[in-house]
């Protein structure tokens, strides 16, 4: 075998996609590459933003981002409905029907465009008063908010090729290339900061990145999805997609409140400066554990095909495996973050931004809880039965916000109160979503509870041990290249030890064998 043939054969084996397991693996690799690129860009750009914008303006940017994010459901969220519909009907060869689904998504975008534009204008005008923005920043805040609303409008239509590719379980076809777009977006932001254009320039860079991504996916999908196009939808198609979009719209509102209400609540009831410290402290937990969420989103279309064909026994097995992987990786990462987050922040943005050991612990617990919630929520999406999920989500968000407002605004508990209030509301979903999946797939709720006892106990022990270990780490001496090298080696070693401890302490023999089998199936390209 020639020197050139050998690596080409190895590459061909790695990219083999002849089974659902391999497609899930390739989708996971693709999203990890993209997320890894985003991690690097965020790591490099965030300190520049804090230094270039200042603590107040950076905190203002974080709050505006989330407040305008509340408008996202007003786009109709046609992409979510399209992705779920295509994932559920992957086995269908009625390509004209699929093109009508795309046409329905475009129609829904146009239908909601005036609503989104109007709401964006109103919020942009009044947001400086709501946040008590100093007079010098009023028009900057208004223009930034308006541009963020424009970005939501652009993203709703530009993302249709991307969600169609993902819905057909072919998201891995953009592997590597889309990661380059993440770096391009980072370059746009760096240029805006370099030119000292403030948060208005940063927002323009965000819009440029959104449009570049949309054009890229349109080019990719023309090469890999021959049926893709936009046909005039029939009324029944519009009704079907509009009904599904309505539930996704409500769910997106729920998710937006679930993910963004913490920063807004803290900014309104505490201070903008507290938002800066809070968002920096939770950067690593949300970023690293967020990898798990996007991997699940990447492999979910394959599970959608299984659910769509009614193979619930196999769906239950795969859901159990997904939850095992989420718990295993989240526990190992969470314990490592609890140990090293303070040191990382000191190296990354300088001392004085760490919110404290108790907020750090609560933030990690919230990130892990959210990963499990979003995994089960995504599975419910694939069944196309969204009503109960959305109603539970709205109840959870209401409780979260009410509890956080009481603890932050009334009791003045700051970040700790914010985290406890959010945790209380999300417990509704931690119980409600597994119960709903149990009804849909035929899994007893009591058996699900029993299955969590050992992993939950292991997580508690490892998290408390990591939080205790953090207190013994020196506050100084982590400077320069030597400090970074020591930190990276120590954090990697901690992660490896925590992964091994989680694997053996939290999983029973059958679960460990399941993990090993799935990893072997990925590596050997065996049939799922």
C-alpha positions as CSV (number, residue, x, y, z in Angstrom):
1,X,0.0,0.0,0.0
2,X,1.4,3.4,-1.0
3,X,2.2,6.1,1.4
4,X,-0.7,8.2,0.0
5,X,-3.2,5.4,-0.1
6,X,-3.0,4.5,3.5
7,X,-4.1,7.8,5.0
8,X,-6.8,8.1,2.3
9,X,-8.2,4.7,3.3
10,X,-8.1,5.7,7.0
11,X,-9.9,8.9,6.2
12,X,-12.5,7.0,4.2
13,X,-13.1,4.7,7.1
14,X,-13.5,7.6,9.6
15,X,-16.0,9.3,7.3
16,X,-18.0,6.1,6.6
17,X,-21.7,6.9,7.2
18,X,-23.5,3.6,6.5
19,X,-25.3,3.3,9.8
20,X,-27.2,5.4,12.3
21,X,-24.4,5.0,14.8
22,X,-21.8,6.3,12.3
23,X,-24.0,9.2,11.2
24,X,-24.6,10.1,14.9
25,X,-20.8,9.9,15.5
26,X,-20.1,12.1,12.4
27,X,-22.8,14.6,13.4
28,X,-21.3,14.7,16.9
29,X,-17.8,15.3,15.5
30,X,-19.1,18.1,13.3
31,X,-20.8,20.0,16.1
32,X,-17.8,19.5,18.4
33,X,-15.5,21.0,15.7
34,X,-17.9,23.9,15.4
35,X,-18.2,24.3,19.1
36,X,-14.5,23.9,19.6
37,X,-14.0,26.8,17.2
38,X,-16.5,28.9,19.1
39,X,-14.7,28.0,22.3
40,X,-11.4,29.2,20.9
41,X,-13.0,32.4,19.5
42,X,-14.8,33.2,22.7
43,X,-11.7,32.5,24.7
44,X,-9.7,35.0,22.6
45,X,-12.3,37.6,22.0
46,X,-14.0,37.9,25.4
47,X,-11.0,39.4,27.2
48,X,-10.7,41.9,24.3
49,X,-14.3,42.8,24.7
50,X,-14.0,43.3,28.5
51,X,-10.9,45.4,28.0
52,X,-12.1,47.3,24.9
53,X,-15.7,48.0,26.1
54,X,-15.2,48.3,29.8
55,X,-17.0,46.5,32.6
56,X,-20.2,48.6,32.3
57,X,-20.6,48.4,28.5
58,X,-19.7,44.7,28.4
59,X,-22.4,44.0,31.0
60,X,-24.8,46.2,29.0
61,X,-24.0,44.1,25.9
62,X,-24.8,40.9,27.8
63,X,-28.2,42.3,29.0
64,X,-29.2,43.7,25.6
65,X,-28.3,40.4,23.9
66,X,-30.7,38.5,26.2
67,X,-33.5,41.1,26.3
68,X,-33.6,41.2,22.5
69,X,-33.4,37.4,22.5
70,X,-36.9,37.5,24.1
71,X,-38.2,38.6,20.7
72,X,-36.9,35.5,19.0
73,X,-40.2,33.6,19.3
74,X,-41.9,36.4,17.4
75,X,-40.1,35.1,14.3
76,X,-42.4,32.1,14.3
77,X,-39.4,29.8,14.6
78,X,-40.2,28.1,11.3
79,X,-36.7,26.4,11.2
80,X,-37.4,24.4,14.4
81,X,-40.7,23.1,12.9
82,X,-39.0,22.2,9.6
83,X,-36.2,20.4,11.3
84,X,-38.5,18.3,13.4
85,X,-40.8,17.5,10.5
86,X,-37.9,16.4,8.3
87,X,-36.3,14.4,11.1
88,X,-39.6,12.6,11.7
89,X,-40.1,11.8,8.0
90,X,-36.6,10.9,7.0
91,X,-37.7,7.6,5.5
92,X,-40.1,9.4,3.1
93,X,-39.2,9.8,-0.6
94,X,-41.9,12.3,-1.3
95,X,-39.5,15.1,-2.1
96,X,-42.1,17.4,-3.5
97,X,-43.9,17.3,-0.1
98,X,-40.6,18.1,1.6
99,X,-40.1,21.1,-0.7
100,X,-43.6,22.3,0.3
101,X,-42.5,22.0,3.9
102,X,-39.6,24.4,3.1
103,X,-42.1,26.7,1.3
104,X,-44.3,26.7,4.4
105,X,-41.3,27.6,6.5
106,X,-40.5,30.6,4.3
107,X,-44.2,31.6,4.3
108,X,-44.3,31.6,8.1
109,X,-41.1,33.7,8.3
110,X,-42.8,36.3,6.1
111,X,-46.0,36.1,8.1
112,X,-44.2,37.0,11.3
113,X,-41.8,39.5,9.9
114,X,-43.9,42.6,10.6
115,X,-44.6,41.4,14.2
116,X,-40.9,40.9,14.9
117,X,-39.9,44.2,13.3
118,X,-42.6,46.1,15.3
119,X,-41.7,44.6,18.6
120,X,-38.0,45.1,17.9
121,X,-38.6,48.8,17.3
122,X,-40.6,49.2,20.5
123,X,-38.1,47.4,22.7
124,X,-35.2,49.2,21.2
125,X,-36.7,52.6,22.0
126,X,-37.6,51.9,25.6
127,X,-34.8,49.6,26.7
128,X,-32.6,52.5,27.9
129,X,-35.3,53.5,30.4
130,X,-35.8,50.0,31.6
131,X,-32.1,49.6,32.3
132,X,-31.6,53.1,33.6
133,X,-28.8,53.6,31.0
134,X,-26.7,56.8,31.5
135,X,-27.5,59.6,29.0
136,X,-24.2,59.1,27.2
137,X,-25.1,55.5,26.3
138,X,-28.9,55.9,25.5
139,X,-28.6,56.0,21.7
140,X,-25.9,53.4,21.6
141,X,-28.2,51.1,23.6
142,X,-31.1,51.8,21.2
143,X,-29.1,51.2,18.0
144,X,-27.5,48.1,19.4
145,X,-30.9,46.7,20.4
146,X,-32.3,47.5,16.9
147,X,-29.4,45.8,15.2
148,X,-29.8,42.7,17.4
149,X,-33.5,42.5,16.3
150,X,-32.3,42.7,12.6
151,X,-30.0,39.8,13.3
152,X,-32.9,37.7,14.6
153,X,-34.8,38.5,11.4
154,X,-31.9,37.5,9.2
155,X,-31.1,34.4,11.2
156,X,-34.7,33.1,10.9
157,X,-34.5,32.9,7.1
158,X,-30.8,32.3,6.7
159,X,-30.9,29.2,8.9
160,X,-33.5,27.3,6.8
161,X,-30.8,25.4,4.7
162,X,-28.9,24.5,7.8
163,X,-31.9,23.0,9.6
164,X,-33.0,21.1,6.5
165,X,-29.6,19.5,6.3
166,X,-29.7,18.6,10.0
167,X,-33.3,17.4,9.8
168,X,-32.2,14.9,7.1
169,X,-29.4,13.7,9.5
170,X,-26.7,15.0,7.2
171,X,-25.4,17.8,9.4
172,X,-21.9,16.2,9.3
173,X,-21.6,17.1,5.6
174,X,-20.4,20.6,6.5
175,X,-17.7,19.1,8.8
176,X,-14.7,21.4,9.3
177,X,-15.8,24.0,6.8
178,X,-18.5,25.6,9.1
179,X,-15.9,25.8,11.8
180,X,-14.0,28.2,9.6
181,X,-17.1,30.4,9.6
182,X,-16.9,30.6,13.4
183,X,-13.3,32.0,13.1
184,X,-14.5,34.4,10.4
185,X,-17.2,35.7,12.8
186,X,-14.5,36.1,15.5
187,X,-12.4,38.0,13.0
188,X,-15.4,40.3,12.3
189,X,-15.7,41.0,16.1
190,X,-12.0,41.6,16.5
191,X,-12.1,44.0,13.6
192,X,-15.0,45.9,15.2
193,X,-13.0,46.1,18.5
194,X,-9.8,47.1,16.7
195,X,-11.6,49.9,15.0
196,X,-13.1,51.0,18.3
197,X,-16.7,50.8,17.0
198,X,-18.1,49.8,20.4
199,X,-21.0,47.5,20.9
200,X,-22.7,48.8,17.7
201,X,-19.8,47.6,15.7
202,X,-19.7,44.3,17.5
203,X,-23.4,43.8,16.6
204,X,-22.8,44.7,13.0
205,X,-20.1,42.0,13.0
206,X,-22.7,39.5,14.4
207,X,-25.1,40.3,11.5
208,X,-22.2,39.8,9.0
209,X,-21.5,36.4,10.6
210,X,-25.1,35.4,10.4
211,X,-25.4,36.2,6.7
212,X,-22.1,34.5,5.9
213,X,-23.3,31.4,7.6
214,X,-26.6,31.4,5.7
215,X,-24.9,31.7,2.4
216,X,-22.4,28.9,3.3
217,X,-25.2,26.5,4.2
218,X,-27.1,27.3,1.0
219,X,-24.0,26.3,-1.0
220,X,-23.5,23.1,1.1
221,X,-27.1,21.9,0.8
222,X,-27.1,22.3,-3.0
223,X,-24.3,19.8,-3.1
224,X,-25.6,17.2,-0.6
225,X,-29.4,17.4,-0.7
226,X,-30.6,17.1,-4.3
227,X,-34.3,17.6,-3.4
228,X,-33.8,20.8,-1.6
229,X,-35.9,23.7,-2.9
230,X,-39.0,25.8,-2.1
231,X,-42.3,24.8,-3.6
232,X,-45.6,26.6,-3.1
233,X,-47.2,25.0,0.0
234,X,-50.8,23.8,0.1
235,X,-53.0,25.2,2.8
236,X,-52.9,21.9,4.8
237,X,-49.1,22.1,4.7
238,X,-49.2,25.7,6.1
239,X,-51.7,24.7,8.8
240,X,-49.5,21.8,9.8
241,X,-46.3,23.8,9.9
242,X,-48.0,26.8,11.5
243,X,-49.5,24.7,14.3
244,X,-46.1,23.0,14.9
245,X,-44.4,26.4,14.7
246,X,-46.8,27.8,17.2
247,X,-45.8,25.3,19.8
248,X,-42.1,25.7,18.9
249,X,-42.6,29.5,19.2
250,X,-44.0,29.1,22.7
251,X,-41.2,26.7,23.5
252,X,-38.6,29.0,22.1
253,X,-40.0,31.8,24.3
254,X,-39.8,29.4,27.3
255,X,-36.2,28.4,26.4
256,X,-35.2,32.1,25.9
257,X,-36.6,32.9,29.4
258,X,-35.0,29.8,30.8
259,X,-31.6,30.7,29.5
260,X,-31.6,34.5,29.6
261,X,-33.8,35.6,32.4
262,X,-31.0,35.2,34.9
263,X,-28.8,37.9,33.4
264,X,-31.7,40.3,33.0
265,X,-33.0,39.7,36.5
266,X,-29.6,40.3,38.0
267,X,-29.1,43.4,35.9
268,X,-32.5,44.9,36.8
269,X,-32.5,44.0,40.5
270,X,-28.8,44.0,41.4
271,X,-26.3,45.8,39.1
272,X,-24.8,45.7,35.6
273,X,-21.3,45.2,37.2
274,X,-22.6,42.0,38.9
275,X,-23.7,40.8,35.5
276,X,-20.2,41.0,34.2
277,X,-18.8,38.9,37.1
278,X,-21.7,36.4,36.9
279,X,-21.4,35.9,33.1
280,X,-17.6,35.5,33.3
281,X,-17.9,33.0,36.2
282,X,-20.4,30.9,34.3
283,X,-18.5,31.1,30.9
284,X,-16.6,27.9,31.4
285,X,-19.4,25.8,32.9
286,X,-21.9,26.8,30.2
287,X,-19.4,26.6,27.4
288,X,-18.0,23.1,28.2
289,X,-21.2,21.5,29.4
290,X,-22.9,23.2,26.4
291,X,-20.8,20.9,24.2
292,X,-22.9,18.1,25.4
293,X,-26.1,19.8,24.4
294,X,-25.0,20.5,20.9
295,X,-23.8,17.0,20.4
296,X,-27.2,15.7,21.5
297,X,-28.8,18.1,19.0
298,X,-26.5,16.8,16.3
299,X,-27.3,13.1,16.8
300,X,-31.0,13.6,17.6
301,X,-32.3,13.4,13.9
302,X,-31.2,9.8,13.8
303,X,-33.3,9.1,16.9
304,X,-36.1,11.0,15.3
305,X,-36.1,8.5,12.4
306,X,-36.4,5.6,14.9
307,X,-39.3,7.3,16.8
308,X,-41.0,8.1,13.5
309,X,-41.0,4.4,12.5
310,X,-42.5,3.4,15.9
311,X,-39.4,1.4,17.1
312,X,-39.9,2.5,20.7
313,X,-37.8,-0.3,22.3
314,X,-34.8,0.9,20.4
315,X,-35.6,4.5,21.1
316,X,-35.7,3.7,24.9
317,X,-32.3,2.1,24.7
318,X,-30.7,4.9,22.8
319,X,-32.3,7.5,25.2
320,X,-30.8,5.7,28.1
321,X,-27.4,5.7,26.5
322,X,-27.6,9.4,25.7
323,X,-28.4,10.2,29.3
324,X,-25.5,8.0,30.5
325,X,-23.1,9.9,28.3
326,X,-24.5,13.3,29.3
327,X,-24.2,12.4,33.0
328,X,-20.7,10.9,32.6
329,X,-19.1,13.9,30.7
330,X,-21.0,16.6,32.6
331,X,-19.9,15.1,36.0
332,X,-16.3,14.9,35.0
333,X,-16.3,18.4,33.4
334,X,-18.3,19.9,36.3
335,X,-15.9,18.5,39.0
336,X,-12.9,19.9,37.0
337,X,-14.5,23.3,36.6
338,X,-15.3,23.5,40.3
339,X,-11.6,22.9,41.0
340,X,-10.1,25.2,38.5
341,X,-12.6,28.0,37.5
342,X,-11.1,30.6,39.9
343,X,-7.6,30.0,38.6
344,X,-8.8,30.1,35.0
345,X,-10.6,33.4,35.4
346,X,-7.5,35.0,37.0
347,X,-5.4,33.9,34.1
348,X,-8.0,34.8,31.5
349,X,-9.4,38.2,32.4
350,X,-7.6,39.1,35.6
351,X,-8.4,38.7,39.3
352,X,-11.6,40.1,40.9
353,X,-14.2,38.5,38.6
354,X,-14.7,35.2,40.4
355,X,-18.2,35.2,42.0
356,X,-17.2,32.8,44.8
357,X,-17.2,29.1,45.6
358,X,-20.9,28.7,46.4
359,X,-22.1,30.6,43.2
360,X,-19.5,28.5,41.3
361,X,-21.0,25.3,42.6
362,X,-24.6,26.4,41.9
363,X,-23.7,27.5,38.4
364,X,-22.1,24.1,37.6
365,X,-25.2,22.3,39.0
366,X,-27.5,24.5,36.9
367,X,-25.4,23.8,33.7
368,X,-25.6,20.1,34.2
369,X,-29.3,20.1,35.0
370,X,-29.9,22.1,31.9
371,X,-28.0,19.6,29.7
372,X,-30.3,16.8,30.9
373,X,-33.4,18.9,30.6
374,X,-32.6,19.9,27.0
375,X,-31.8,16.4,26.0
376,X,-35.2,15.1,27.1
377,X,-36.9,18.1,25.6
378,X,-35.3,17.4,22.3
379,X,-36.5,13.8,22.4
380,X,-40.1,15.1,23.0
381,X,-39.7,17.4,20.0
382,X,-39.0,14.4,17.8
383,X,-42.4,12.9,18.8
384,X,-44.1,16.1,17.5
385,X,-46.2,16.1,20.7
386,X,-45.2,19.5,22.2
387,X,-48.2,20.8,24.1
388,X,-47.5,19.3,27.5
389,X,-43.7,20.0,27.2
390,X,-44.4,23.7,26.4
391,X,-46.9,24.1,29.3
392,X,-44.5,22.5,31.7
393,X,-41.8,24.8,30.5
394,X,-43.8,27.9,30.9
395,X,-44.7,26.8,34.5
396,X,-41.0,26.2,35.3
397,X,-40.0,29.6,33.9
398,X,-42.7,31.4,35.9
399,X,-41.5,29.7,39.1
400,X,-37.8,30.4,38.3
401,X,-38.3,34.1,37.6
402,X,-40.6,34.6,40.6
403,X,-38.3,32.9,43.0
404,X,-35.2,34.7,41.6
405,X,-36.9,38.0,41.8
406,X,-37.9,37.4,45.4
407,X,-34.4,36.1,46.4
408,X,-32.4,38.8,44.5
409,X,-34.7,41.8,44.9
410,X,-36.4,41.0,48.2
411,X,-33.8,39.1,50.2
412,X,-30.7,40.6,48.5
413,X,-29.0,37.3,48.0
414,X,-27.4,38.3,44.8
415,X,-26.0,35.6,42.5
416,X,-26.7,32.9,45.1
417,X,-30.4,33.8,45.2
418,X,-30.5,34.0,41.4
419,X,-29.1,30.5,41.1
420,X,-31.4,29.0,43.8
421,X,-34.5,30.5,42.2
422,X,-33.5,29.2,38.8
423,X,-32.8,25.8,40.2
424,X,-36.2,25.7,41.9
425,X,-38.1,26.4,38.7
426,X,-36.0,23.9,36.6
427,X,-36.8,21.1,39.0
428,X,-40.3,21.1,37.5
429,X,-38.7,20.1,34.2
430,X,-36.2,17.7,35.7
431,X,-39.3,15.7,37.0
432,X,-41.8,16.5,34.3
433,X,-39.9,15.8,31.1
434,X,-38.8,12.2,32.1
435,X,-42.4,11.6,33.2
436,X,-43.7,12.7,29.8
437,X,-41.2,10.6,27.9
438,X,-42.2,7.7,30.1
439,X,-45.8,8.1,28.9
440,X,-44.8,8.5,25.3
441,X,-42.3,5.6,25.1
442,X,-43.7,3.3,27.8
443,X,-41.0,3.8,30.6
444,X,-42.0,3.6,34.2
445,X,-41.3,6.7,36.1
446,X,-40.3,4.8,39.3
447,X,-37.7,2.9,37.3
448,X,-36.3,6.1,36.0
449,X,-36.0,7.5,39.5
450,X,-34.2,4.3,40.8
451,X,-31.8,4.6,37.9
452,X,-30.7,8.1,38.9
453,X,-29.9,7.3,42.6
454,X,-26.4,5.9,42.1
455,X,-25.2,8.5,39.5
456,X,-26.7,11.4,41.5
457,X,-24.9,10.2,44.7
458,X,-21.6,9.9,42.8
459,X,-22.0,13.4,41.4
460,X,-22.7,14.9,44.8
461,X,-19.6,13.3,46.3
462,X,-17.3,14.4,43.4
463,X,-18.7,17.9,43.3
464,X,-18.3,18.5,47.0
465,X,-14.8,17.0,46.9
466,X,-13.8,19.3,44.0
467,X,-15.3,22.4,45.7
468,X,-13.3,21.5,48.8
469,X,-10.1,21.0,46.8
470,X,-10.5,24.5,45.2
471,X,-10.1,26.1,48.6
472,X,-6.6,24.8,48.9
473,X,-5.3,26.1,45.6
474,X,-3.1,29.2,45.9
475,X,-4.6,32.5,44.9
476,X,-1.3,33.8,43.3
477,X,1.6,32.4,41.3
478,X,-0.5,31.6,38.2
479,X,1.1,34.1,35.9
480,X,2.3,34.1,32.2
481,X,3.0,31.1,30.0
482,X,4.2,29.0,33.0
483,X,0.9,29.6,34.8
484,X,-1.1,28.7,31.7
485,X,0.9,25.5,31.2
486,X,0.6,24.4,34.8
487,X,-3.1,25.2,34.8
488,X,-3.8,23.2,31.5
489,X,-1.8,20.2,32.7
490,X,-3.5,20.2,36.1
491,X,-7.0,20.7,34.7
492,X,-6.5,17.9,32.2
493,X,-5.2,15.6,34.9
494,X,-8.2,16.5,37.1
495,X,-10.6,15.9,34.2
496,X,-9.1,12.4,33.5
497,X,-9.3,11.4,37.2
498,X,-12.9,12.7,37.5
499,X,-13.9,10.8,34.4
500,X,-12.5,7.5,35.7
501,X,-14.1,8.1,39.1
502,X,-17.5,8.9,37.5
503,X,-17.3,5.8,35.2
504,X,-16.7,3.3,38.0
505,X,-18.5,5.0,40.9
506,X,-21.6,6.2,39.1
507,X,-22.4,3.5,36.5
508,X,-23.3,-0.1,37.2
509,X,-21.8,-3.0,35.2
510,X,-24.4,-3.0,32.5
511,X,-24.2,0.7,31.9
512,X,-20.4,0.5,31.7
513,X,-20.6,-2.3,29.2
514,X,-23.2,-0.2,27.2
515,X,-20.7,2.7,27.0
516,X,-17.9,0.5,25.9
517,X,-20.0,-1.2,23.2
518,X,-21.2,2.1,21.8
519,X,-17.7,3.5,21.6
520,X,-16.5,0.3,19.9
521,X,-19.4,0.5,17.5
522,X,-18.3,4.1,16.5
523,X,-14.7,3.1,16.1
524,X,-15.3,-0.1,14.1
525,X,-18.2,1.3,12.0
526,X,-20.5,-1.5,13.0
527,X,-24.2,-1.4,12.4
528,X,-26.4,0.3,15.0
